[in-house]
């Protein structure tokens, strides 16, 4: 893992002055408040904080799934606010892999087809061959033709991880990836995720409630009430 983050335009992820409110009128809630954060290429960040602190929303902003009200989000040097919706979807497909807590697999597709989808969308001619390699990397070669309902939770999350890594994205974002798994299965998923991070040099941003998991990262970023806790913003893991 690479330890020290780079800054400014050299960062894999750079957020400047990011604010996000959701809802309308009296129900409007200011969720992210004046977020400034640089994450270096190949760095692994553990993002922690209490429920409602804004961790998952910040991930969605980094992934381009939520647009902030103010501020700039740059991923690999590209300002996301400069991209239209179609451009943003294509950019995200090439550059950002996402693993959610609840798998988000397509139930009518086999494991292999689920992994091949982002590759096909990106126009890869060898989508199925690459999908087979990614499933093999997470130990699921023998489950390629199974549908999500035929897989355990741990197997479904392995498929989701293979799908996220298949396009070889510069950035892997994981939101509580072990939240729906037992301890042993969760540990296996985490090991696979860090192996992918180390092998590919992927920048990893991981939201977790698990302090031990956060400590496996290069740096811990703590969120509190929609802000990055300035006192602990760059808590390097020893």
Residue frames as qw, qx, qy, qz and C-alpha x, y, z in Angstrom:
[[0.000, 0.886, 0.463, 0.000, 0.00, 0.00, 0.00],
 [0.379, 0.449, -0.038, 0.808, 1.15, 3.53, -0.67],
 [0.355, -0.467, -0.580, 0.565, 1.23, 5.64, 2.46],
 [0.077, -0.461, -0.165, 0.869, 1.27, 9.35, 1.84],
 [0.438, 0.726, 0.529, -0.048, -1.50, 11.02, -0.11],
 [0.345, 0.135, 0.281, 0.886, -0.75, 13.31, -3.01],
 [0.065, 0.619, 0.430, -0.654, -2.55, 16.63, -3.21],
 [0.262, 0.571, -0.152, -0.763, -4.45, 18.86, -5.62],
 [0.698, 0.460, -0.278, -0.474, -4.60, 17.73, -9.22],
 [0.297, 0.398, -0.868, -0.003, -2.33, 14.79, -8.49],
 [0.443, -0.087, 0.733, -0.509, -4.89, 13.19, -6.16],
 [0.011, -0.193, -0.939, -0.283, -6.98, 10.20, -7.21],
 [0.193, -0.746, -0.619, -0.151, -9.95, 11.84, -5.45],
 [0.233, -0.011, -0.227, 0.946, -10.07, 15.54, -4.59],
 [0.150, -0.765, -0.611, -0.139, -13.08, 17.21, -2.96],
 [0.257, 0.032, -0.159, 0.953, -13.16, 20.94, -2.41],
 [0.247, 0.050, 0.181, -0.951, -15.89, 22.92, -0.63],
 [0.325, -0.206, -0.832, -0.400, -18.47, 20.15, -1.03],
 [0.354, 0.058, 0.528, -0.770, -21.92, 20.76, 0.46],
 [0.295, -0.180, -0.817, -0.461, -24.99, 18.61, -0.03],
 [0.403, 0.061, 0.514, -0.755, -28.54, 19.07, 1.25],
 [0.158, -0.186, -0.899, -0.365, -31.40, 16.68, 0.58],
 [0.051, -0.609, -0.748, 0.261, -35.15, 17.16, 0.93],
 [0.082, 0.531, 0.308, 0.785, -37.27, 20.28, 0.53],
 [0.374, -0.722, -0.148, -0.562, -38.57, 23.11, 2.67],
 [0.536, -0.663, 0.357, -0.382, -38.71, 22.36, 6.38],
 [0.975, -0.119, 0.187, 0.004, -37.63, 18.77, 5.70],
 [0.615, 0.689, -0.306, 0.232, -34.38, 19.86, 4.02],
 [0.793, -0.562, 0.133, 0.193, -31.32, 18.42, 5.74],
 [0.255, 0.849, -0.463, 0.018, -27.75, 19.68, 5.32],
 [0.991, -0.127, 0.006, 0.033, -25.92, 16.34, 5.10],
 [0.777, 0.057, 0.002, 0.626, -22.39, 17.23, 3.92],
 [0.139, -0.981, -0.096, 0.091, -20.81, 20.45, 5.17],
 [0.093, 0.919, -0.383, -0.029, -17.73, 22.08, 3.64],
 [0.926, -0.164, 0.296, 0.166, -15.90, 18.87, 2.81],
 [0.326, 0.804, -0.491, -0.081, -12.27, 19.21, 1.67],
 [0.815, -0.296, 0.498, 0.022, -10.45, 15.92, 1.16],
 [0.463, 0.635, -0.573, -0.232, -7.58, 14.63, -1.00],
 [0.891, -0.177, 0.415, -0.046, -6.99, 10.91, -1.44],
 [0.021, -0.656, 0.643, 0.395, -3.76, 9.81, -3.10],
 [0.749, 0.330, -0.477, -0.321, -3.37, 7.30, -5.93],
 [0.655, 0.124, -0.733, 0.138, -3.21, 3.78, -4.51],
 [0.116, -0.275, 0.605, -0.738, -4.11, 4.93, -1.01],
 [0.421, -0.403, -0.805, -0.112, -6.52, 2.94, 1.18],
 [0.189, -0.315, 0.253, -0.895, -8.86, 5.11, 3.27],
 [0.253, -0.399, -0.868, 0.153, -11.04, 3.83, 6.10],
 [0.203, -0.390, -0.069, -0.896, -14.02, 6.14, 6.61],
 [0.342, -0.342, -0.824, 0.295, -15.61, 5.89, 10.03],
 [0.195, -0.162, 0.151, -0.955, -18.23, 7.74, 12.06],
 [0.347, 0.223, 0.762, -0.500, -21.58, 7.21, 13.74],
 [0.248, 0.511, 0.774, 0.279, -24.73, 6.43, 11.76],
 [0.085, 0.919, 0.385, 0.010, -26.00, 9.60, 10.11],
 [0.410, -0.658, 0.153, 0.613, -22.58, 11.28, 10.09],
 [0.439, 0.791, -0.134, -0.404, -22.60, 11.44, 6.27],
 [0.418, -0.407, 0.750, 0.311, -20.14, 8.64, 5.43],
 [0.536, 0.313, 0.760, 0.193, -22.29, 6.82, 2.87],
 [0.338, 0.896, 0.250, -0.144, -23.50, 10.06, 1.29],
 [0.107, -0.812, 0.447, 0.360, -19.89, 11.18, 0.88],
 [0.478, -0.114, 0.813, 0.313, -19.15, 7.89, -0.88],
 [0.487, 0.635, 0.599, 0.035, -22.09, 8.47, -3.23],
 [0.153, 0.950, -0.072, -0.264, -20.71, 11.93, -4.06],
 [0.292, -0.577, 0.672, 0.361, -17.26, 10.45, -4.76],
 [0.475, 0.139, 0.839, 0.227, -18.86, 7.87, -7.03],
 [0.130, 0.062, -0.405, -0.903, -20.83, 10.50, -8.93],
 [0.174, -0.430, -0.874, -0.144, -24.13, 8.97, -7.79],
 [0.154, -0.863, -0.420, 0.235, -25.06, 12.15, -5.90],
 [0.404, 0.544, 0.050, 0.734, -24.22, 15.63, -7.14],
 [0.335, -0.416, -0.449, 0.716, -23.31, 18.17, -4.44],
 [0.104, 0.920, 0.370, -0.075, -25.06, 21.54, -4.22],
 [0.119, 0.952, -0.281, 0.009, -21.73, 23.36, -4.09],
 [0.526, -0.585, 0.595, 0.167, -18.07, 22.46, -4.40],
 [0.575, 0.566, -0.523, -0.274, -15.96, 20.45, -6.83],
 [0.851, -0.219, 0.476, -0.027, -15.41, 16.71, -6.97],
 [0.430, 0.667, -0.558, -0.242, -12.43, 15.58, -9.08],
 [0.903, -0.134, 0.407, -0.006, -11.83, 11.92, -9.81],
 [0.744, 0.046, 0.411, 0.524, -8.54, 11.11, -11.55],
 [0.246, -0.214, 0.211, 0.922, -8.25, 14.81, -12.47],
 [0.094, -0.391, -0.630, -0.664, -11.74, 15.04, -14.03],
 [0.236, 0.041, 0.395, -0.887, -14.27, 17.45, -12.49],
 [0.144, 0.337, 0.930, 0.018, -17.54, 15.52, -12.26],
 [0.225, 0.684, 0.405, -0.563, -19.70, 18.66, -12.44],
 [0.155, 0.528, -0.445, -0.707, -18.40, 19.22, -15.98],
 [0.014, 0.010, -0.948, -0.318, -19.93, 15.92, -17.15],
 [0.627, -0.087, -0.188, -0.751, -23.50, 15.40, -18.35],
 [0.797, -0.220, 0.416, -0.378, -25.45, 12.40, -17.01],
 [0.949, 0.314, -0.037, -0.019, -24.48, 10.07, -19.89],
 [0.444, 0.667, -0.482, 0.354, -20.84, 11.16, -19.79],
 [0.371, -0.561, 0.565, -0.478, -20.81, 10.71, -16.03],
 [0.933, -0.063, 0.252, -0.248, -22.24, 7.18, -16.29],
 [0.845, 0.460, -0.212, 0.171, -19.56, 6.23, -18.82],
 [0.152, 0.698, -0.524, 0.464, -16.81, 7.84, -16.75],
 [0.624, -0.434, 0.484, -0.433, -18.00, 6.02, -13.63],
 [0.980, 0.135, 0.060, -0.134, -18.16, 2.72, -15.51],
 [0.713, 0.531, -0.331, 0.317, -14.51, 3.05, -16.50],
 [0.236, 0.576, -0.467, 0.628, -13.04, 4.56, -13.36],
 [0.374, -0.356, 0.523, -0.678, -15.07, 3.67, -10.27],
 [0.509, -0.142, -0.842, -0.108, -15.94, 0.22, -8.90],
 [0.430, -0.396, 0.277, -0.763, -18.59, 0.11, -6.18],
 [0.422, -0.145, -0.891, 0.085, -19.37, -2.61, -3.63],
 [0.463, -0.477, 0.015, -0.747, -22.54, -2.10, -1.58],
 [0.358, -0.244, 0.762, -0.481, -23.64, -3.73, 1.67],
 [0.707, 0.227, 0.516, -0.427, -26.63, -5.37, -0.04],
 [0.591, -0.002, 0.724, 0.355, -24.86, -6.80, -3.13],
 [0.397, 0.664, -0.022, -0.633, -27.15, -5.23, -5.82],
 [0.227, -0.126, 0.863, 0.434, -26.82, -8.17, -8.18],
 [0.551, 0.157, -0.288, -0.767, -29.27, -8.56, -11.07],
 [0.641, -0.123, 0.675, -0.344, -31.46, -11.53, -10.03],
 [0.849, 0.438, 0.183, -0.233, -32.25, -12.71, -13.58],
 [0.528, 0.708, -0.467, 0.050, -28.56, -13.00, -14.52],
 [0.924, -0.137, -0.246, 0.258, -26.00, -15.65, -13.61],
 [0.557, -0.697, 0.101, 0.441, -22.91, -14.80, -11.61],
 [0.556, 0.000, 0.438, 0.707, -20.89, -14.68, -14.82],
 [0.178, 0.692, 0.479, 0.511, -23.41, -12.41, -16.55],
 [0.333, -0.915, -0.202, 0.101, -23.50, -10.06, -13.54],
 [0.556, -0.540, 0.248, 0.582, -19.72, -9.66, -13.68],
 [0.474, 0.209, 0.541, 0.663, -19.72, -9.25, -17.47],
 [0.125, 0.864, 0.487, 0.013, -22.34, -6.44, -17.49],
 [0.139, -0.902, 0.078, 0.401, -20.02, -3.46, -16.80],
 [0.419, -0.306, 0.628, 0.579, -17.50, -4.83, -19.29],
 [0.348, 0.489, 0.717, 0.354, -20.16, -5.17, -21.99],
 [0.035, 0.939, 0.308, -0.151, -21.42, -1.64, -21.26],
 [0.249, -0.775, 0.326, 0.480, -17.84, -0.42, -21.73],
 [0.660, 0.655, -0.230, -0.288, -17.69, -2.18, -25.11],
 [0.275, -0.525, 0.802, 0.077, -15.22, -4.91, -24.13],
 [0.710, 0.270, -0.498, -0.419, -15.24, -7.68, -26.73],
 [0.522, 0.121, -0.823, 0.189, -13.77, -10.21, -24.31],
 [0.457, -0.492, 0.210, -0.710, -16.28, -9.43, -21.54],
 [0.930, -0.246, -0.088, -0.257, -17.11, -13.06, -20.72],
 [0.799, 0.205, -0.396, 0.404, -13.48, -14.19, -20.69],
 [0.123, 0.456, -0.407, 0.782, -12.55, -11.34, -18.35],
 [0.662, -0.426, 0.087, -0.610, -15.59, -12.06, -16.18],
 [0.953, -0.078, -0.293, 0.021, -14.47, -15.69, -15.90],
 [0.560, 0.305, -0.445, 0.629, -11.01, -14.55, -14.74],
 [0.204, -0.475, 0.295, -0.804, -12.51, -12.19, -12.14],
 [0.851, -0.327, -0.059, -0.407, -14.79, -14.93, -10.77],
 [0.872, 0.084, -0.387, 0.287, -11.77, -17.26, -10.58],
 [0.274, 0.453, -0.406, 0.745, -9.88, -14.56, -8.63],
 [0.450, -0.379, 0.342, -0.733, -12.61, -14.55, -5.95],
 [0.155, -0.151, 0.959, -0.183, -12.81, -18.36, -5.89],
 [0.592, 0.325, 0.460, -0.576, -16.14, -18.75, -7.69],
 [0.188, 0.311, -0.734, -0.574, -15.28, -20.46, -10.97],
 [0.062, -0.170, -0.981, -0.063, -17.58, -23.35, -10.08],
 [0.126, 0.587, 0.638, -0.482, -20.53, -21.00, -9.39],
 [0.057, -0.191, 0.346, 0.917, -20.41, -19.00, -12.64],
 [0.245, -0.247, -0.706, -0.617, -23.70, -20.37, -13.98],
 [0.234, -0.506, -0.765, 0.323, -25.62, -19.93, -10.71],
 [0.090, -0.739, -0.283, -0.605, -28.16, -17.16, -10.15],
 [0.038, -0.490, 0.440, -0.751, -27.94, -14.86, -7.10],
 [0.750, -0.352, 0.096, -0.551, -30.80, -16.68, -5.33],
 [0.969, 0.014, -0.243, 0.047, -28.73, -19.87, -5.55],
 [0.526, 0.397, -0.432, 0.616, -25.71, -18.27, -3.88],
 [0.519, -0.576, -0.464, 0.428, -24.97, -17.59, -0.21],
 [0.065, -0.988, -0.088, 0.107, -24.56, -14.01, 1.00],
 [0.471, -0.628, 0.427, 0.448, -20.78, -14.37, 0.98],
 [0.545, 0.173, 0.653, 0.496, -20.83, -15.75, -2.55],
 [0.246, 0.862, 0.411, 0.165, -23.07, -12.91, -3.72],
 [0.198, -0.942, 0.124, 0.242, -20.67, -10.37, -2.24],
 [0.561, -0.301, 0.576, 0.513, -17.76, -12.11, -4.00],
 [0.448, 0.545, 0.587, 0.397, -19.66, -11.75, -7.28],
 [0.014, 0.979, 0.205, -0.011, -20.28, -8.07, -6.47],
 [0.413, -0.738, 0.343, 0.409, -16.57, -7.56, -5.76],
 [0.564, 0.042, 0.643, 0.516, -15.59, -9.33, -9.00],
 [0.306, 0.781, 0.485, 0.248, -18.04, -7.10, -10.88],
 [0.160, -0.970, -0.003, 0.185, -16.62, -3.95, -9.26],
 [0.446, -0.604, 0.497, 0.435, -13.03, -4.91, -10.12],
 [0.737, 0.338, 0.540, 0.227, -13.71, -6.30, -13.62],
 [0.435, 0.873, 0.112, 0.189, -13.27, -2.98, -15.50],
 [0.696, -0.015, -0.173, 0.697, -9.97, -2.50, -13.60],
 [0.062, -0.937, -0.219, -0.264, -11.14, 0.81, -12.11],
 [0.331, 0.507, -0.397, 0.689, -8.71, 3.34, -10.67],
 [0.270, -0.304, 0.466, -0.786, -10.96, 3.67, -7.60],
 [0.458, -0.290, -0.834, -0.098, -12.81, 1.05, -5.57],
 [0.326, -0.344, 0.268, -0.839, -15.52, 2.31, -3.21],
 [0.456, -0.209, -0.865, 0.007, -17.00, -0.04, -0.62],
 [0.401, -0.437, 0.139, -0.793, -19.92, 0.85, 1.66],
 [0.627, -0.292, 0.576, -0.435, -20.05, -1.51, 4.67],
 [0.575, 0.322, -0.655, -0.369, -19.14, -4.47, 2.40],
 [0.302, 0.035, -0.929, 0.210, -19.25, -6.92, 5.32],
 [0.361, -0.158, 0.315, -0.863, -22.42, -5.52, 6.93],
 [0.835, 0.001, -0.038, -0.549, -24.70, -8.39, 5.86],
 [0.756, 0.270, -0.594, 0.049, -22.14, -11.18, 6.37],
 [0.828, -0.550, -0.074, 0.080, -21.02, -13.28, 9.31],
 [0.327, -0.852, 0.347, 0.215, -17.59, -12.60, 10.76],
 [0.651, -0.199, 0.631, 0.373, -15.69, -15.37, 8.95],
 [0.541, 0.590, 0.512, 0.311, -17.27, -14.66, 5.56],
 [0.048, 0.997, 0.052, -0.026, -16.77, -10.93, 6.04],
 [0.463, -0.684, 0.452, 0.338, -13.08, -11.46, 6.77],
 [0.647, 0.131, 0.627, 0.413, -12.72, -13.45, 3.53],
 [0.356, 0.843, 0.351, 0.201, -14.34, -10.64, 1.51],
 [0.184, -0.959, 0.159, 0.147, -12.06, -8.06, 3.13],
 [0.602, -0.396, 0.559, 0.411, -8.97, -10.15, 2.37],
 [0.572, 0.439, 0.574, 0.388, -10.05, -10.42, -1.29],
 [0.149, 0.965, 0.204, 0.070, -10.72, -6.68, -1.44],
 [0.315, -0.852, 0.338, 0.245, -7.29, -5.76, -0.06],
 [0.664, -0.089, 0.613, 0.419, -5.63, -8.34, -2.32],
 [0.465, 0.696, 0.451, 0.310, -7.29, -6.64, -5.31],
 [0.083, -0.995, 0.016, 0.046, -6.23, -3.24, -3.98],
 [0.514, -0.632, 0.469, 0.340, -2.60, -4.32, -3.49],
 [0.663, 0.119, 0.625, 0.394, -2.29, -6.20, -6.77],
 [0.388, 0.696, 0.465, 0.386, -3.83, -3.50, -8.98],
 [0.306, -0.031, -0.117, 0.944, -2.75, -0.36, -7.12],
 [0.172, -0.667, -0.557, -0.463, -6.40, 0.63, -6.86],
 [0.095, -0.280, 0.359, -0.885, -7.35, 3.56, -4.63],
 [0.394, -0.388, -0.833, -0.023, -9.68, 2.13, -1.97],
 [0.249, -0.300, 0.255, -0.885, -12.27, 4.08, 0.00],
 [0.448, -0.232, -0.863, 0.005, -14.00, 1.93, 2.59],
 [0.447, -0.471, 0.151, -0.745, -16.87, 2.92, 4.88],
 [0.631, -0.116, -0.762, 0.091, -16.99, 0.66, 7.92],
 [0.575, -0.716, 0.053, -0.392, -18.15, 0.44, 11.53],
 [0.955, -0.186, -0.098, 0.209, -15.39, -2.10, 12.16],
 [0.207, -0.924, 0.304, 0.105, -12.39, -0.43, 13.85],
 [0.673, -0.313, 0.597, 0.305, -10.09, -3.37, 13.08],
 [0.635, 0.524, 0.475, 0.310, -11.01, -3.18, 9.40],
 [0.140, 0.988, 0.023, 0.065, -10.42, 0.59, 9.31],
 [0.441, -0.761, 0.430, 0.203, -6.96, 0.04, 10.80],
 [0.768, 0.089, 0.519, 0.365, -6.00, -2.12, 7.80],
 [0.433, 0.846, 0.207, 0.233, -6.15, 1.04, 5.69],
 [0.556, 0.276, -0.147, 0.770, -3.36, 3.60, 5.27],
 [0.016, -0.129, 0.215, -0.968, -5.39, 6.39, 6.81],
 [0.082, -0.565, -0.807, 0.151, -8.62, 6.79, 8.77],
 [0.080, -0.272, -0.134, -0.950, -10.98, 9.68, 8.00],
 [0.063, -0.406, -0.807, 0.424, -13.56, 10.36, 10.69],
 [0.142, -0.470, -0.413, -0.767, -16.91, 11.94, 9.90],
 [0.135, -0.403, -0.688, 0.588, -18.97, 13.80, 12.47],
 [0.204, 0.726, 0.438, -0.489, -22.29, 15.56, 11.78],
 [0.588, 0.768, 0.250, 0.051, -21.60, 15.95, 8.07],
 [0.129, 0.916, -0.378, 0.032, -18.05, 17.24, 8.49],
 [0.799, 0.205, -0.452, 0.341, -14.63, 15.65, 8.47],
 [0.637, -0.751, -0.093, 0.144, -13.41, 15.69, 12.07],
 [0.354, 0.860, -0.289, 0.226, -10.49, 18.11, 11.64],
 [0.438, -0.699, 0.541, -0.164, -8.69, 16.87, 14.74],
 [0.670, -0.175, 0.720, 0.044, -8.55, 13.35, 13.34],
 [0.666, 0.636, -0.042, -0.388, -8.77, 13.92, 9.60],
 [0.643, 0.553, -0.530, 0.015, -5.42, 12.37, 8.74],
 [0.687, -0.507, 0.480, -0.202, -5.03, 9.70, 11.35],
 [0.505, 0.499, -0.690, -0.141, -2.26, 7.59, 9.84],
 [0.953, -0.245, -0.015, -0.178, -2.45, 3.92, 10.73],
 [0.058, -0.702, 0.706, -0.081, 0.66, 2.59, 12.41]]
